[in-house]
Amino acid sequence: MQLLSRPTLTRYGISENFCPDKKRLTLPNSKASIHYFYRTMIPLHWKTHTSKRLFIVLLGICILVHSSSAQENYEIQVYGSQTVSKRATMLELHSNYTFDGTKTVEDGVLPTNHMLHETIEVTHGFTNYFEVGFYFFTAFGSNNRSNYVGSHIRPRVMVPKEWNWPVGASLSLEGGYQKPEYSEDNWTLEIRPIVDKQIGRLYASLNPTFDKSFHGSSKDFGFVFSPNAKISFDFTKVIAAGVEYYGSIGPLNNFFPAQNQRHQLFAAIDLDWSPNWEFNCGYGWGLTQSTDNGIFKVILGYRFH
């Protein structure tokens, strides 16, 4: 949504911040968030035996990510159409790290080189077709770059399976605030249609996302088209691997020049050893000069019924 600074990756992938001749990103958190998440948000009856040990082992991966630095994104994820079931609550920790980001303050936005972002997401299903998610963004980095960044709220509705559509479909609206030192556009809205399909072992999802800034340097540029997509293959009942794409093409009425668009590919792995757990990790490469290289991400989630 912003033509005066380079497009940045938001929690859903590549966002609206754009600059033809500059590099810019954004940030999120680390060990403190993991400790807080475990101590305050996990029920006591669940902190025992196998579940506790498994939780600690998997979160250890996120800690290892932090020992390097951090990344511009708060959440890097291609959404599936399924919502959280009625009365269930999903807790997720999104961790991502940028190995090669911006190295100087640009237009008041802190550099993202060697920055870790940690996002805590809490999603509750109010019906079998309607959920609401809440996000808490944090950033961790040297030189006083560690901070609480902002929060978003995200209602989402799903097309009921009883309608017998040939594809899964849902619609997500996400809005909220980020501190101006981490994003040039601090009040934003995201509209995300979601369409997906499982055919045998092959899974595909498309998120043709539209971002709008209400306050900041991009507020006058309308909606920015930021498509996300995913294709994966189930190699076993537990392991799936595939490719995720995140892009930012520009305002609907005036796409960015090709060299200034952002296109990024992630090689990703999903583990599905339990219907209550979610695990995704991947490594991403930028395909244009306006896109960052070397981003590692981990998503860990658990459903409470």
Secondary structure, DSSP 8 states (H G I E B T S, - for coil): --SSS---EETTEE-S---TT---------HHHHHHHHHHHS-GGGSSHHHHHHHHHHHHHHHHHHTT---S-S------S----TT-EEEEEEEEEEEE---S-BTTB---TT-EEEEEEEEEEEETTEEEEEEEEEEE-TTTT-EEEEEEEEEEEE--GGG--SSEEEEEEEEEEE-TTT-SEEEEEEEEEEEEEEETTEEEEEEEEEEEEEEETTTTS-EEEEEEEEEEEESSSSEEEEEEEEEE-EETTS---GGGSEEEEEEEEEE-SSTTEEEEEEEEEE-STTS-EEEEEEEEEEEE-
